[in-house]
Amino acid sequence: MMRAVSAADIAPKAYAWEIQATGLKVRAGAKRMAVDGLDLSLGTGVHGLLGPNGAGKTTLIRALATVLRPAGGSLELLGEPAGGTGGHRELRRRIGYLPQEFGYYKRFTVREFVEYMAWLKEVPDREIPGAVQRAVERVGLADRADSRMKTLSGGMVRRVGIAQAIVNDPAILLLDEPTVGLDPAQRLRFRELLQELGSDACVVVSTHLVEDVAAACTDVVLFAEGRLRFQGTPDGLAAAGGPGHVGDSPLERGYSALLSDSGQGRGSW
Amino acid sequence: MNTRVLRTELKRSVAPWAGAVTLLGGLAFLYSLSGPWWKGPELWTAQWTSMAMWTRSMLVFLWPLAVGLGALQGLRDHRSKMPELLTSTPRPAWQRAATLSGSTALTLTSGFGLFVLVGAVQVSFSAEYQHLGWLPVSLVAGLALVAGAVLGMGVGRALPFALTPPALAVAALFVTAVLRMTLDTVPPSSSLPIPVALLSPAVEGVRQVLLTFSASVHVGQTLWLLGMAATGFALLAAATPKARTLALTPLLSGAAVALLVLPAAPRETYVVDEDAAARVCDGRVCVTKAHEGELAYLAGPGEKALRLLRESLGAGAPAAIRETTALNSPLEPAERSRTHVIVDFADEAVSGARGEELTRVLVGLGLAPTCSSRTWGSSGTDAEAAAQSVAAGWVFGDLRPIDGTMHSAAYQMKKARPAWKKLKALPRAEQHSRIKAMRAAALSCEAQPLEALTGGGSR
């Protein structure tokens, strides 16, 4: 099924980067500044957001999803300042978001839930059935579309989470730990899907699995203590590591190398 | 509003349960229990207003259920851990709130509407007096269910704890159980200030078929319930603590305005429905419009009773028969009149008799008017029934008990026979003055008519 091409799809972009942060500060809770002076520019493609636990990955993604308001610096999403007052209604229509802790209505069927989310994202009414069917097919749940959410396995629920995130064909797709609960086969399929999606959208995938990044990402963003440590291709990340660094693969060694400067990622868990 | 989403909510939220509970709960209560709604002229399917009042009286438990189910629904987002995802979506929160509360409102009003319809179909076949004056009673009931459920949703969302729904349901039950008026007094009264008691969405059922709510009760309750619904809706859509605090404004201002609008005088709460109480006459026999159908069997015996009374009492005899329209209570003397025979169809001695027997009852009522009302499931005193049977016996020439009271024939006769013998032993002129003395005693309600008859009692 093909979706009608809307004016927004073919209009020239009025911005250089889908996501542009300058000196961005975001608080997690009342005190802790989890993102502290981040400069980051992300365009079309799949960006793997790597970093140790507590690095502020989730806080950053929540700010990108307009759930958290930045405490300082500037954040522009699709050329629009995000963080001022106002509902960001126009902007939110073009964002897809899978939270780390994905909540869902257990009594809804898969189709009903994705439909509901499409409605909340203000997908035009007549396009909803087609968009829902396409999203459900893309995550391989077409045969379970009419099952209740509470009957699904953890991996299936995760895939519904991905389906609801992509149902509005977002220009910015934010996936926080999307591969948790997926089995190896599903993970492979998911990487393919990521590559498809990254061809015309800015996809940010937060993960702690370095091999996901290697396989599916065009770009790696290494993030620690609220700041950018590295941005470049997976090969670039691998090149940073040497035989003396901890890790089973070049990427892991690169990861360790870049984090070891600050004492992170080494010694303790 | 997207119809698919509305349909999903209709299927997956508490909406279907709320509708089913309202319909089946109401019907189950009315049909499985034998209460005053099955008896006499207050029968819930006998009159439109009675039907509306009895169905609304079920709000005593239906309303707390609606509030509790609403609160359960209000917990859904929190329990499903959805707020994070919901915050990132562009659609304004009030539209989400509208779909959710709209679906429950739809099923609640449908459920209650069907419940009323079950009664309405029966009333439309049985009632002589067809009117729409009952409609506000049921409309306010429907509004109360919706407002309660929406308030429940709002509170459930603002206070997302597992205990919120049961606590709220119990609080609502407390409201319907404590805020109430009693119809046992004339005029109706309450241990609380009247306007406060009228904030309860439930009603007291039917004690007198002619009673209905005054317009100011409907208006005041509507304002209060609209405020309640607005607060519930605002809480459901509110995202910040400040918005939640502001959301309480409609509830409080609705209550304030309602307390001003709701009548403070007991006589302006449950009032006699003037249209229903309009007089319909056949000759000298008059009933209310609500009981127009009873005229067919009352007119003939009534006319005959008036003739017999005239023959036995002479100039002082009652000149006409009319149905009582006064507020009555088991604690107060019934309406009596020197010039009229007053009948009450709630008195089974009247509504249960036909033909000659009815004539006898009416003659008895004309000579010894009932003082302790034979309504409300009470049968007056046995002495009054005995006095009436003696009085009627004196006119008809033979002593027979009055049927339709709970005082058995034997019991009545035990009291009536000595008086009857004493009376018959007197000369005719003396009998006459004794009968008149009995009538005066009954009308005054201060002396025992039977004692007046035998010349015994104090006066």
Interface residues (C-beta under 8 A of the other chain):
Chain A: R62 A65 T66 V67 G87 H88 R89 E90 L91 R92 R93 I95 Y97 P99 E101 F102 G103 Y104 Y105 K106 R107 F108 E112 E115 Y116 M117 W119 L120 K121 E122 D125 I128 P129 Q164
Chain B: N2 R4 V5 T8 K11 R12 R76 S80 K81 M82 P83 E84 L85 L86 T87 S88 T89 P90 R91 P92 R96
